[in-house]
Amino acid sequence: MVYIEKASVQKKYIQQLEENQSIKESINRTLSEELLQTKTEIEDLSAEAQRERTEKLTVKFENRFAQLRLNALRSQMNPHFIFNALNSIKSYFIENNQEKAIFYLSKFSKLIRNILESSREEEITLTEELITLKMYVEIENDRFKNDIDFAMEIDENIDSDIIKVPALFLQPFVENAIWHGLSTKSGRKLLKITISSSEKPNTLEIRIIDNGVGRRAAYEKNAVNPFKKESLGLTLTRDILDLFSKKSGNHYGYLIEDLEDKKSGDSLGTMVIIEIPEIDFTDVTH
C-alpha cells in the first residue's frame, strides 16, 4: 500500500511537472509573440519617426533654400530698380538743365532712401510700398513731360498701414506698363492702380491698368530687336512671388489681360491682376 501510494504521488508529481512545462511553453510562446509584435510596432514607430524627421528636415532645408534664393533675387531687384531710376536722370545732364537736374536728384535721393530701407526687410507695409511706387512713377513721368495721368485708389475697408507685402514687388509691373505700353502711345496716357479685397477669402486684389498700345504691339516692336528680352524686374518678381507662395503656404500670383474693344478688336491697353494674401502686419509682429 505504501508502494502504491508512493507511485501514485510520483505519477501526480510527474503530471504536475508536465503541466508546468506545458504552461511554461505556452507562456514563452505568448511572450515571444508579444515581443515580436512589440518589436514590429517599435520598428513601425521608428520608421514613422524617421519619416517625420526626414520630412521636417526636408521642409527646413527647402525653406532655407527658398530664403537664400529669395535673398539672391532681392539683391538683384534693388540694383535693377536703382539702375532704371538712374536712367531717368541722365537726360537732364545731357541737356545741361541744372535746375531740373537738381530737382530730379532730390526726388531720386528720396527714392533711393526708400529702396534701401525697403531692402532691409523681406516684407513691408502696403503703405510703404505704395509711397515708393508713387515716387518711381513721378520720376518716370518727368521723362515723359508729365504726360501720364496717374491715379491710385484703395478700398476704404483696407488698412494699408497694417497689410504686409513683398518689398518692391509692384514696380516691375508699373515699369512694364510705362515702357511697353505708354512710352510709344500717342495722345492721352493713363495709368491706374486699384487695391481692393478679392472675392477669395483673406486675399487682396491689386489691378494695374494702362491704356497703352497693348502687348501685341509691344511684342511686335520688341521682335524687331533680337536682343530685347523679357523685363528682368518682371522675371525676378515672378520668381519672388512663387517663392513667397511656397514659403508661406499662401497664394501669391498674377495674370495679365489684354483690354480690347469688343467691336473693333482694337487694343485698349493692358491690365495686370495681382493676388496676395491679406496678412495683418500687427498679427505677424506680435
Summary of the structure (lengths in Angstrom):
residues: 286
radius of gyration: 35.4
end to end distance: 95.7
largest distance: 140.9
contacts: 799
relative contact order: 0.10
helix: 62%
strand: 18%
